[in-house]
Amino acid sequence: MIKMNRTPFTISGYAEEEYFCDRKKETDTLIRLIKERHNIALVSPRGMGKTCLIRHLFAQRTVKSKYNTFLVDVHETESLCDMAVCFAKALIHESSVKGKKFLGDMLSSVNSIRSCVYFDYEGNPNLREDLSDRIEAESILDEIFSFFGSAGKRCIVAIDGFRRFPSYGSEVDKTVKYLRALTERNANVNFIYSCSGKYTEGQMSSGEYKSFFEGMTIFGLSPIPKESYCSFATEMFTLNGDRKLEYDAAVKVYDMMEGITANMQRLLNYLYLRTLPDHTCSLDDVEDGLKEYVNMTSYPYEEIYGLLPPVQRKVFSAIASEGRATNVTGSEFLSRYGLSASSVSSALRGLLSDDIISRENDAYMVSDRFLRFWYVYAKNDGLV
């Protein structure tokens, strides 16, 4: 394994296979499902590593040799038109990577965006900022998928950020119906829909969403096994030959972050940076490092907490204090925090809607674990 000149715990993007932890079983299963032409809904809570798993899948030699792959990020979209622009950007990016011939064939086939493409001083293709004002969403998507159908290799299209669709307002049903039609009529394309958050709990079993997901393979992504991730973490710490991580310290990171990959990577990234060369990161260092990190990044947490209405703030505080709160309308919980059943029910609706609180089975917890630890530390220091 080649040494990195920076921390080996990546917190954005996909570095390369050597710095990607485990997921071999999941990757192999996805490859088999794609081979058998399954369309897949990749489902998990936020931060479990769905996007990196998709990038890891696309980086596999057997996938690169047999498929054209496209990852479409729709996290910032608010309409079908926005989504069409994201498809166009992903298509331009991947086409440029695949070479001039592929790019030329694409521009010849997708007429709607040809006039909106320009080349920068390095010869890289880009889309004009006013593309959304120039296109008709369904028309450009039809052209893009017509190109996918004639692109030689089969295509895998991953849509990352499917949880955004409920925010499309009056276009929600239209968007879901259109995507369902695209999924059903494009035999040369396999779809992977990355789904997370409260969206997956309520929408997959109701209305138009239910019929949309009925034709897919639901692939649930669980946390990386503790032993596997902790072994990975200790190995990464020694990568540059001058730092060590106690195995028990890695276990503590895993337990504190409840196996959420993104959170573990963020914390280990910081712990690696604060561990001096020729030193070992211990159990105590984990606690100290976490407190330093949340204090250093406290501004957004203070804003979130400060903007909560009084009743929501009180319910948030109770759940944050518990870690995982169950039976939140039961007499014991209500008595402990001076709450009423009606106030808890009312506050939870807003907290869940804003994704500040999440629900897993019968337990409620703070969605951002770092926000939860900021509150705990601030409370212990008498700051809230």
Summary of the structure (lengths in Angstrom):
residues: 384
radius of gyration: 23.1
end to end distance: 46.3
largest distance: 69.2
contacts: 1156
relative contact order: 0.11
helix: 58%
strand: 13%
